[in-house]
Amino acid sequence: MNTPFPDTDHDGAARLLAEQTPGDNAPDMTVSQLSAAIKRTVEDGFSRVRVRGELSGTKRAASGHFYAALKDDNALIDMVMWKGQAARLAFRPEDGIEVIATGKLTTYPGRSKYQLVVESLEVAGEGALMLLFEKLKARLGAEGLFDQERKQVLPRLPRVIGVVTSPTGAVIRDILHRLADRFPMHVIVWPVLVQGDGAAAQVANAIRGFDAIAPGGPVARPDLVIVARGGGSIEDLWAFNEEIVVRAIADCRIPTISAVGHETDTTLADYAADRRAPTPTAAAEIAVPVRAELQELLLHRAGRMIAAANRHQALAGERLTALARHLPKREALYAPQRQRLDDSGDRLDRAQRHRLAMTAERLATRSGALRPALLARRWDRDRARLEGLGRLLDSLDPRALLSRGYAMVRDADGAIVPGAAKARAAGHLRLQFADGDVSVAVTGDDALPLAPKPARKAPPAAPKRGQGELF
């Protein structure tokens, strides 16, 4: 019977159990012991290495650690960069970028593999840096951060200018000097690092800080922001290619001018800004006009405006004079009105005289009808009618009846009692005679006299009406 894995002794004979071979000084090791030994050997032999290669499979974990692989044409090695070192990277690692990684080699026993623990990661040369530049430019451009439609119009005459730059050096002096020469303005400088570790974060924070200033607050809000730095290599200017700076400029609601480097230098900040200036001095020239030139322009335009107004007035005067020549003379304009007034005056005078004559004629006619004989007859007729009415009034006077023996019966309230039934109901009556009143009490069918009342004088007889009463 053949066994697939026959054991052999030291003489070559197969054996079943493992035995210590005489003279063999290699003791048995566990897998963990072997892995630990390999780990110590690798770390001791490669405690610090610099490896050049192309990044592949870049990934930043939620924990903040950065994982990738370094490769060349023939080999590949995994790398890891812990959170603390990854946060200090000066660029955003992307696939295809050639870098130089500095760190130590170690093993990962859990998977029987080795990896490079990276302490620092640098772009391998300007060529690789330009490739990173183009990749970042393409990615941010695809998001629309460089679109022309996003560009804001610069203010014609900003009252407050914010400058993001280093507080020392020639850049800020050149900007302030140029602004003072052209048009002195209120300038607020936000000092930042413009190169090295932390420069990109400071520049981005400064831009966002200016944008966060509220209008009307204790600190004036800039009408324009200049982001400036002097010239240098692509590595020196790299802070202005960082994504956080580009996004801060693109998101800024204040119009921005990018003035980074010299005329031949181009950064992603230039693409994101509303206007690019070739130098910081040129940025100051773009920001404000020349005051003297502006004053001269205003004087020139004021002169043109006055000349235009005078010319317009002169032309209007000429047109008025030309039109006045075609107007008729004043006497000719007034003549018809004067004639009409004279005619109206004549008609008015004739009308008044005619009306006066008619009135006089009517008065004469009416006065002729007023003859004395007619007036006397009418007087006698009216007097006779009046006397007849007087006699009728006397005949209807109840007091005349009292003088012929009649009496007027009244109740206690003085109202006339017209019949016996009301007299009985009244109980007490007052009889008015021509020479006085008598009070009586009514009992049954007889009326008993009450206490006599002093006689009242009879009212004087009404005078006879005649012609004398009328006048």
Protein Blocks (a to p, Z undefined) as FASTA:
>chain_A
ZZfbdcddfkopacfbdcddehiacdcddfklmmmmmmmmmmmmmmbccdddddehiacd
fkopacdddddfkbccdddddfklmmmpcbdcdehiacdddddddddfknopacdddfbd
cdedjklmmmmmmmmmmmmmmnopmgfklpccddfbdfbdcddddfbdjklmmmmmmmmm
mogcddddddddfedehklmmmmmmmmmmmmpcghiabdcdfbdcdddddddfklmmmmm
pfklmmmmmmpmbdcdddehjfklccfklmmpmbdcfbfklmmmmmpccfklmmmmmmmm
mmmmmmmmmmmmmmmmmmmmmmmmmpccfklmmmmmmmmmmmmmmmmmmmmmmmmmmmmm
mmmmmmmmmcfklmmmmmmmmmmmmmmmmmmmmmmpmklmmmnopacdddfkopacfbfk
lmmmnopacdddfkbccddddehjbccddddddddddddddddddfklmZZ
